[in-house]
Amino acid sequence: MSAITLLTRAGSHEVSIELNQSIVALAKKNNIVWGHACQRGVCAQCRTHVLEGAEHLNEVTPEEKLRLRKAERAEGYRLGCQTKIVSSGTIKVAHRPY
Ligand code: FES
């Protein structure tokens, strides 16, 4: 069974993977607080650090390229509202707003 670990200031939460769901949507569904205001890639309140399993996530979107610096993206930062799970596997992400 593939799982995703969502790390927040409140702790670590392990939930089942759902394909084509965004990190923000998955957190919401599991009652995990993952800041988000716009869900359009603008506010960056959902800023997420991918710690493991980037290969199971969608490609960086144009919105993320506009909002996040290249250096941040190179370090594995994404926007949780734009990041979707595309294949099963072990994934670990942390909520890291500015
Ligand atoms: S919720 Fe605003 S950028 Fe993700």
Residues whose N, C-alpha, C, O or C-beta is under 5 A from the ligand:
A	BS01	FES	G35 H36 A37 C38 Q39 R40 G41 V42 C43 A44 Q45 C46 L79 G80 C81
